[in-house]
Amino acid sequence: MATKPAGGTVRFAQEAVAELRKVTWPTRDAVARLTAIVIVISVLVALYIFVFDNLFTITITNGLLGAPQATPQPLAP
C-alpha cells in the first residue's frame, strides 16, 4: 500500500510554483511570431490537402469510373 508523502498537496503546489519560476518563458514577440508561423503552415497544409483531394476525386470519378460530374436539376415550373 502506498504511503502519503510528507507535505501532501500543499508541498506539491509549492514545488510546482518554484519550478515554474525557473522556466525561461518566450517573449511576447516570439510567441506572436511562432503562432503566425503555425497558422500559415496550417493553412498551407489545409490547401494542399483540399487541392489534392479534389484532384483525386475528379480523377477517380471521371477517369476510372467514367461517371459524369453532377449537375443541378432544373427547377420545375
C-alpha positions in Angstrom: 0.0 0.0 0.0 1.4 3.4 -1.0 2.1 5.9 1.8 1.3 9.6 1.5 4.4 11.7 1.0 5.2 14.3 3.7 3.6 17.6 3.0 1.0 16.4 0.5 -0.8 18.7 -1.8 0.5 21.9 -0.4 4.1 20.9 -0.8 3.4 19.7 -4.3 1.9 23.1 -5.2 4.8 25.0 -3.7 7.4 22.9 -5.6 5.4 23.3 -8.8 5.4 27.1 -8.5 9.2 27.0 -7.7 9.9 25.0 -10.8 7.7 27.3 -12.9 9.7 30.3 -11.7 12.9 28.6 -13.2 11.4 28.4 -16.7 12.7 30.7 -19.3 9.4 31.9 -20.9 9.4 33.2 -24.5 8.9 36.9 -25.2 5.5 38.2 -26.4 7.1 38.9 -29.8 8.4 35.3 -30.1 5.0 33.8 -29.2 3.3 36.0 -31.7 5.8 35.2 -34.5 5.7 31.4 -33.8 1.9 31.5 -33.6 1.7 33.2 -37.0 4.1 30.6 -38.5 1.9 27.8 -37.1 -1.3 29.4 -38.6 0.4 29.9 -42.0 1.7 26.4 -42.2 -1.7 25.0 -41.1 -3.5 27.0 -43.9 -0.9 25.8 -46.4 -1.4 22.1 -45.4 -5.2 22.5 -45.5 -5.0 24.0 -49.0 -2.6 21.2 -50.1 -5.0 18.5 -48.8 -8.0 20.3 -50.3 -6.4 20.6 -53.8 -5.2 17.0 -54.0 -8.4 15.6 -52.5 -10.4 17.3 -55.3 -7.9 16.2 -57.9 -8.1 12.6 -56.8 -11.9 12.8 -56.6 -12.1 14.1 -60.2 -9.6 11.5 -61.4 -11.3 8.6 -59.8 -14.8 9.8 -60.7 -14.1 10.6 -64.3 -11.1 8.5 -65.2 -11.7 5.2 -63.5 -15.4 5.1 -63.0 -16.4 7.1 -66.2 -19.2 8.8 -64.3 -20.3 12.3 -65.4 -20.0 15.1 -63.0 -23.1 16.0 -61.0 -25.2 18.8 -62.5 -28.1 20.6 -60.8 -31.6 19.6 -61.9 -33.6 22.5 -63.5 -36.5 23.7 -61.4 -40.0 22.6 -62.4 -42.3 25.5 -63.4 
